[in-house]
């Protein structure tokens, strides 16, 4: 694993997420394309919670605190339990970017991290490197989701005009 490249990728994805959230209004952020999908606000809240309660926390656990109990998370359930779509979009954006800044500083402070150290549980085994690489890949999942949501908003806001000329989606 090349820590430097993955760290840079996390830095870049932070900037991409910032750009994808730019110019989105509070009401627009709440709109869902369909019943089973997430809104831009829900994605933002999810990223915030994952940043502080999952990836950084669990990576620190694997690297430094395996004597403690691994805490469970429920990202899918949190969408409703934490009323993501009722949150303040501006506040949640700020919360996510503040947490990401903390995460990047924390990651940069790691010296001689053992990326091969394993955490073993009844659910299987995971190395610290697996967790870090998954964190970076997780951003890409939600970047794709945000791009799709932005595209949907363009289609909706362009009606009655069509955007076929832009190319196949």
C-alpha positions as CSV (number, residue, x, y, z in Angstrom):
1,X,0.0,0.0,0.0
2,X,1.3,3.4,-0.9
3,X,0.1,5.6,2.1
4,X,1.2,8.8,0.4
5,X,-0.9,8.2,-2.7
6,X,-4.0,7.1,-0.7
7,X,-3.6,10.1,1.6
8,X,-3.4,12.4,-1.4
9,X,-6.5,10.7,-2.9
10,X,-8.4,11.4,0.3
11,X,-7.3,15.0,0.1
12,X,-8.4,15.3,-3.5
13,X,-11.7,13.6,-2.9
14,X,-12.4,16.1,-0.1
15,X,-12.0,18.9,-2.7
16,X,-14.2,17.0,-5.2
17,X,-17.0,16.6,-2.5
18,X,-16.6,20.3,-1.7
19,X,-17.1,21.2,-5.4
20,X,-20.1,18.8,-5.7
21,X,-21.8,20.4,-2.7
22,X,-21.1,24.0,-3.9
23,X,-24.0,26.0,-5.1
24,X,-26.6,23.5,-3.8
25,X,-29.4,25.3,-1.9
26,X,-30.9,24.0,1.3
27,X,-34.2,23.0,-0.2
28,X,-32.6,21.5,-3.3
29,X,-30.3,19.4,-1.0
30,X,-33.4,17.7,0.5
31,X,-35.0,16.5,-2.8
32,X,-34.8,12.8,-3.5
33,X,-35.1,11.5,-7.1
34,X,-37.3,8.6,-5.8
35,X,-38.5,7.0,-2.6
36,X,-35.6,4.6,-2.1
37,X,-32.8,7.0,-2.9
38,X,-30.9,9.5,-0.8
39,X,-30.9,13.3,-1.1
40,X,-27.7,15.4,-1.3
41,X,-28.3,16.3,2.4
42,X,-28.6,12.7,3.4
43,X,-25.3,11.9,1.6
44,X,-23.6,14.8,3.4
45,X,-24.9,13.7,6.8
46,X,-23.8,10.1,6.1
47,X,-20.3,11.4,5.2
48,X,-20.1,13.4,8.4
49,X,-21.1,10.4,10.6
50,X,-18.9,8.0,8.8
51,X,-16.0,10.4,9.2
52,X,-16.2,10.7,12.9
53,X,-17.8,7.4,14.0
54,X,-16.5,4.9,11.5
55,X,-13.4,5.2,9.4
56,X,-11.1,7.4,11.6
57,X,-12.4,5.8,14.8
58,X,-12.1,2.2,13.6
59,X,-8.7,2.7,12.0
60,X,-7.4,4.2,15.3
61,X,-9.0,1.2,17.1
62,X,-7.2,-1.3,14.8
63,X,-3.8,0.5,15.1
64,X,-3.9,1.5,18.8
65,X,-6.8,0.3,20.8
66,X,-7.7,-3.3,20.1
67,X,-8.0,-3.9,23.9
68,X,-11.2,-1.8,23.7
69,X,-14.5,-3.0,22.3
70,X,-15.2,-2.3,18.6
71,X,-18.3,-0.1,18.5
72,X,-21.1,-1.0,16.2
73,X,-22.4,1.4,13.5
74,X,-25.6,1.5,11.6
75,X,-25.1,3.8,8.6
76,X,-28.3,2.8,6.8
77,X,-30.5,3.0,9.9
78,X,-29.0,6.4,10.8
79,X,-30.6,8.0,7.8
80,X,-34.0,7.7,9.4
81,X,-33.0,7.5,13.1
82,X,-30.9,10.7,12.9
83,X,-33.4,12.4,10.6
84,X,-30.8,13.3,8.0
85,X,-33.1,15.0,5.6
86,X,-34.3,17.4,8.3
87,X,-30.8,18.6,9.2
88,X,-29.4,22.0,8.3
89,X,-27.4,21.5,5.1
90,X,-24.9,24.4,5.7
91,X,-24.2,23.1,9.2
92,X,-23.8,19.5,8.0
93,X,-21.4,20.5,5.2
94,X,-19.3,22.5,7.8
95,X,-19.4,19.6,10.2
96,X,-18.2,17.1,7.5
97,X,-15.3,19.3,6.3
98,X,-14.2,20.1,9.9
99,X,-14.1,16.4,10.7
100,X,-12.3,15.6,7.5
101,X,-9.7,18.3,8.4
102,X,-9.2,16.5,11.7
103,X,-8.9,13.2,9.9
104,X,-6.3,14.4,7.5
105,X,-4.2,15.9,10.3
106,X,-4.6,12.7,12.3
107,X,-3.5,10.5,9.4
108,X,-0.5,12.8,8.7
109,X,0.5,12.4,12.4
110,X,0.7,8.6,12.2
111,X,4.3,7.5,12.4
112,X,5.5,4.0,11.7
113,X,1.9,2.7,11.4
114,X,1.7,-1.1,11.0
115,X,-0.7,-1.3,8.1
116,X,-0.7,-5.1,8.4
117,X,-1.9,-5.3,12.0
118,X,-5.1,-7.3,12.0
119,X,-8.3,-7.0,13.9
120,X,-10.0,-10.4,14.3
121,X,-13.7,-10.7,15.3
122,X,-16.5,-13.2,14.8
123,X,-17.2,-11.3,11.5
124,X,-13.7,-12.0,10.1
125,X,-10.3,-10.3,9.9
126,X,-9.3,-6.8,8.7
127,X,-6.0,-5.2,8.5
128,X,-5.4,-1.5,9.2
129,X,-4.5,-1.1,5.5
130,X,-7.8,-2.6,4.5
131,X,-9.6,0.0,6.6
132,X,-7.6,2.9,5.2
133,X,-8.0,1.8,1.6
134,X,-11.8,1.3,2.2
135,X,-12.0,4.8,3.6
136,X,-10.5,6.2,0.4
137,X,-12.8,4.0,-1.7
138,X,-15.9,5.0,0.3
139,X,-15.4,8.6,-0.8
140,X,-15.5,7.5,-4.4
141,X,-18.8,5.7,-3.8
142,X,-20.4,8.9,-2.6
143,X,-18.7,11.1,-5.1
144,X,-20.4,9.0,-7.8
145,X,-23.7,9.3,-5.9
146,X,-23.4,13.1,-5.7
147,X,-22.6,13.3,-9.4
148,X,-25.7,11.2,-10.2
149,X,-27.8,13.5,-7.9
150,X,-26.4,16.6,-9.6
151,X,-27.2,15.1,-13.0
152,X,-30.7,14.3,-11.9
153,X,-31.2,17.9,-10.7
154,X,-29.9,19.2,-14.1
155,X,-32.4,16.9,-15.9
156,X,-35.3,18.1,-13.7
157,X,-34.4,21.8,-13.9
158,X,-34.0,21.6,-17.7
159,X,-37.5,20.5,-18.4
160,X,-39.2,20.7,-20.9
161,X,-35.8,20.7,-22.7
162,X,-33.9,17.5,-23.2
163,X,-30.2,17.0,-22.5
164,X,-29.6,14.0,-24.9
165,X,-27.1,16.0,-26.9
166,X,-24.8,16.0,-23.9
167,X,-24.2,12.3,-24.5
168,X,-25.3,8.9,-23.0
169,X,-25.4,8.7,-19.2
